[in-house]
Amino acid sequence: MLDTHIFIWWLYDDPKLPQRHKELITDGENLIYVSVASLWEIEIKRALGNLTIDPDCLDLIETEGFKTLNIQKDHIKGLRDLPPLHKDPFDRMLIAQAMAENLILLTVDKKILQYHCHTL
């Protein structure tokens, strides 16, 4: 599963995207998920003027061969068990989803790396 910034860096071929992440994303053997939480975060930041991004980027998930991960009740329940190491509600949801679905979360956010979820 891609953290929001990884998804954006991928779409815009940003040089900040680590090479290892690129390799995993382009490996056809891997299912790549983008959370609805990331889409929500992108749209809020775009609407507030805090992120300059094409609003149609949300339609690129399928074009890129990614899967959308919806937020489920179990994901919300998983938030209860997360220690308050990270204050960002979107990142906390991504962590809870990754843990509930046993997914690897591709990120460079050092706060996320403090949690006991699979990350890269």
Secondary structure, DSSP 8 states (H G I E B T S, - for coil): -B-HHHHHHHHTT-TTS-HHHHHHHH-TTS--EEEHHHHHHHHHHHHTTS----GGGGGHHHHTT-EEE---HHHHHHGGGS-TT---HHHHHHHHHHHHHT--BB---TTGGGSSS-B-
